[in-house]
């Protein structure tokens, strides 16, 4: 059993049937993977899949930042009302 290098989910494939360069897709996170070596079996994420994961991290940060800004604006409105 081998694991996805992006989400660490188990990927159910017959390891002895893999060849270097074979493409795989992680069913858990949807990452496009390539077999980098067969002894030991090593998977690498295609560049686009690795970048997608990084983009999600930035999206989360932006949402948190927006929430904090909205809270600050609401507090200022309350103070102005008084």
N, C-alpha and C positions, 0 to 999 in steps of 0.2 A: 504494500500500500504506500502510495506517495502522497505528499501534501502540496497544496497550492502555495506558491511563494508569496501571494498577495494576501489571502485570507486564512491560510493554514487549514483549509478544509481538506478532507481526505478525497482523493481522486481515485475512483475504482477503474483501474486498467490492468491488463496483464503485462507486467513489467518485462517479461521475456519476449514479448511481441513488439516492443518499442524499438524504433531506430532513431539515431541521432537526426535531429531536424524535423521529426514528426510534430505536426500541430495538434494541440489539445485545447479544450475549452473547459474551464472550471464551471461546473453546474451551480455552484454556490454563489460566486460573485460575478461570473460571466467573463472573467479574464481570458484573453487569448494567450496561450502558453506554447512554448516550444521545448522539445526535449533537447537539452544542451549536452548531456552525456548519458550513456546507458550503463556504465559500470563505475561508480554507482549511478543510479538514475538521478538525474538532476534536471529540474524544470526552470526555465526563465520566462518571465513575463515579456510579451512583446512591448515595445516602447509605448504604444498607444494605451495599453492596459495599465501600465505603470503610471502614466501621466493622468489617466482618468482617476485613479485612486488618490493622487496628490491633489487634483482639482476638488474632489469632495471635501478634503480637509480644509481648503481655503473657503469653500462655500459655507461650511459650518462656522468658521471664524467670522465671516461677513454677517451671517444671521445673528450671531451673538452680539456683535458690535452694533448692529441695527437695533436690537432689543434694548441694549443699554442706552443708546441715544434716545429712543422713544420714551424710556422711563425718565430720563433726565428732562426731556421736554414736558412731560406730564407734571413732574414735580415743579418746574418753573411756572407752568400755567396755574397750578394750585397756589403758589406763593403770590403771583400777580393778582389773583382773584381776591385774596384776603386784603 
